Amino acid sequence: MTVGKRFTVTSGVLVAFSSAMTIVSALSLRDIGAYVHSLATDTIPGIFSATAIDADVANLRADYLSHISSSSQAEMHQVEQAIAAHQAKLASDMKAYEDAITSSAQSSALKDIVVRLNSMVANRV
């Protein structure tokens, strides 16, 4: 085989490999777009709702502590109203989180959270 033929064959092989890499890269970029869309539409709303639930639980715990340390009936009544408002907000945020669920694992985790929150609310811990 002459030098010219070797050069031609080598160049052809390199062009074929470059073409294959271009096709694989284009297909990978298409998949990345789908993953980014999934992150934007599925994950972020769930994170926002979970953060709101965490804040609601913290507010309820603070309300329970205030209720325990209250010294007058009027103050207890005011704290009980705040507890009721925070429980309503917690229920609303739990519903928003439930609407953002995209998998069965998230659904089972939510059921576990609901059981624990109901226990906390019942025991006022």
C-alpha positions as CSV (number, residue, x, y, z in Angstrom):
1,M,0.0,0.0,0.0
2,T,1.4,3.4,-0.9
3,V,1.7,6.3,1.4
4,G,-1.1,8.1,-0.4
5,K,-3.5,5.2,0.0
6,R,-2.6,4.9,3.7
7,F,-3.2,8.6,4.2
8,T,-6.5,8.3,2.5
9,V,-7.6,5.3,4.5
10,T,-6.5,6.9,7.8
11,S,-8.3,10.1,7.0
12,G,-11.4,8.2,6.1
13,V,-11.3,6.3,9.4
14,L,-10.8,9.6,11.4
15,V,-13.7,11.2,9.5
16,A,-15.9,8.2,10.3
17,F,-15.0,8.3,14.0
18,S,-15.6,12.1,14.1
19,S,-19.0,11.6,12.5
20,A,-20.0,8.9,15.0
21,M,-18.9,11.1,17.9
22,T,-21.0,14.0,16.5
23,I,-24.1,11.8,16.3
24,V,-23.6,10.5,19.8
25,S,-23.1,14.0,21.1
26,A,-26.2,15.3,19.4
27,L,-28.3,12.5,20.9
28,S,-26.8,13.1,24.3
29,L,-27.7,16.8,24.2
30,R,-31.3,15.9,23.3
31,D,-31.5,13.7,26.4
32,I,-29.9,16.4,28.6
33,G,-32.7,18.8,27.6
34,A,-35.3,16.2,28.7
35,Y,-33.5,15.8,32.1
36,V,-33.3,19.6,32.6
37,H,-37.0,19.9,31.8
38,S,-37.8,17.1,34.3
39,L,-35.7,18.9,37.0
40,A,-37.4,22.2,36.4
41,T,-41.0,20.8,36.4
42,D,-40.8,17.9,38.8
43,T,-38.1,18.5,41.4
44,I,-38.2,22.2,42.1
45,P,-41.9,22.5,43.1
46,G,-41.5,19.5,45.4
47,I,-38.5,21.1,47.1
48,F,-40.4,24.4,47.5
49,S,-43.3,22.6,49.1
50,A,-41.1,20.5,51.3
51,T,-39.4,23.7,52.6
52,A,-42.8,25.2,53.3
53,I,-43.8,22.1,55.2
54,D,-40.6,22.3,57.2
55,A,-41.4,25.9,58.1
56,D,-44.9,25.0,59.1
57,V,-43.7,22.3,61.4
58,A,-41.2,24.7,63.0
59,N,-44.0,27.2,63.5
60,L,-46.3,24.6,65.1
61,R,-43.5,23.5,67.5
62,A,-43.0,27.1,68.5
63,D,-46.7,27.5,69.0
64,Y,-46.9,24.4,71.2
65,L,-44.0,25.7,73.3
66,S,-45.8,29.1,73.6
67,H,-49.0,27.3,74.6
68,I,-47.2,25.3,77.3
69,S,-45.5,28.4,78.7
70,S,-48.7,30.6,78.6
71,S,-49.8,31.9,82.0
72,S,-53.3,33.3,81.1
73,Q,-56.4,31.9,79.4
74,A,-56.4,34.8,77.0
75,E,-52.9,34.1,75.9
76,M,-53.6,30.4,75.6
77,H,-56.6,31.1,73.4
78,Q,-54.6,33.4,71.2
79,V,-51.9,30.7,70.8
80,E,-54.6,28.1,70.1
81,Q,-55.8,30.3,67.2
82,A,-52.3,30.5,65.9
83,I,-51.9,26.7,66.1
84,A,-55.1,26.3,64.2
85,A,-53.9,28.7,61.5
86,H,-50.6,26.9,61.2
87,Q,-52.3,23.5,61.0
88,A,-54.4,24.8,58.2
89,K,-51.4,26.2,56.4
90,L,-49.6,22.8,56.9
91,A,-52.5,21.0,55.4
92,S,-52.5,23.3,52.4
93,D,-48.7,22.9,51.9
94,M,-49.1,19.1,52.2
95,K,-51.7,19.2,49.5
96,A,-49.3,21.2,47.3
97,Y,-46.5,18.7,47.9
98,E,-48.9,15.8,47.1
99,D,-49.7,17.5,43.8
100,A,-45.9,17.7,43.0
101,I,-45.3,14.0,43.5
102,T,-44.0,12.2,40.5
103,S,-43.0,8.7,41.7
104,S,-44.2,6.0,44.0
105,A,-41.1,6.4,46.3
106,Q,-42.1,10.0,46.9
107,S,-45.7,8.9,47.6
108,S,-44.6,6.4,50.2
109,A,-42.3,9.0,51.8
110,L,-45.3,11.4,52.0
111,K,-47.4,8.8,53.7
112,D,-44.7,8.3,56.3
113,I,-44.4,12.1,56.8
114,V,-48.2,12.3,57.3
115,V,-48.2,9.6,59.9
116,R,-45.4,11.3,61.8
117,L,-47.0,14.7,61.6
118,N,-50.4,13.4,62.7
119,S,-48.6,11.8,65.7
120,M,-46.9,15.1,66.5
121,V,-50.1,17.1,66.2
122,A,-52.0,14.6,68.4
123,N,-49.3,14.6,71.0
124,R,-48.4,18.2,70.6
125,V,-44.7,17.4,70.8
